[in-house]
Amino acid sequence: MDTKELLKKVRKIEIKTRRLSDHIFGGEYHSTFKGRGMTFSEVRQYQFGDDVRNIDWNVTARYNEPFVKVFEEERELTMMLMVDISGSQFFGTSSQFKNEVVTEIAATLAFSATQNNDKIGLILFSDRVEHYIPPKKGRSHVLRIIRELLEFRSQSKKTDIEEALKFLSNVLKKRAIVFILSDFVDEDYDRTLRIASKKHDITGIRIYDKHEEALPNLGMIEAEDEETGELITVNTASKKVRNSYAAYHKERVDYFHNSFTKNGAGVLHNRVDESYVKKLLGYFKRRA
């Protein structure tokens, strides 16, 4: 993609997603995530009814009378977008590929965060962390994130969500709002998710195509695994083969849903031919 074409695509996404964040998501985002953290502000003399757990014992000992710590909401938050750029993201049988929908959702979330004066960072991952942009504020920073989402190409086609979560825990020491955008065709990340979700406010957004849920009956076909590149011959006329594929797909979806919900993380399922606007808005309203 040449520079002119890239800038044109970035501008097109900015116009669409910024309009959404300005008129629909900005207020909902603020209502959902405001006051997620508390930061120390000052100390004052103890008053009847104050929580004794907030007593500052050092100051109390110094002045020989009780003082309490006063906390206030952290107005400035950090949003981290964790985006799966493995081979399976470049799949779609409707009007868009999964990665195109992911880019629009990520941009909408990022512009919503800028309205709240929050920082936004980006982690692009496959079976390794491919690229990291540290959290920062501002429109130009969001445009950089959109450019990377459009242009960056992964070195690997495989997926390892556990590795991405480990990286998140290493680079972000303070609590953050984290959105993981993937099809979640992976497993064995439950333990790492449990650790990360204790520290961060995490939401998994599963982007998928309806034709990934079941194999159509097309007879003998040659198929390529999107994440390994392996070519295999599949007898889709076999009911057993179709049922096995459907069971495998359901197992991955159930693992994603169960792992996130039991660890207190948010869950959102969005098909590429569905309106992510309605899905995101409904999710924000439920959480507010």
Order of alpha helices (4+ residues) and beta strands (2+ residues): alpha-alpha-beta-alpha-beta-beta-alpha-beta-beta-alpha-alpha-beta-alpha-beta-beta-beta-alpha-beta-alpha
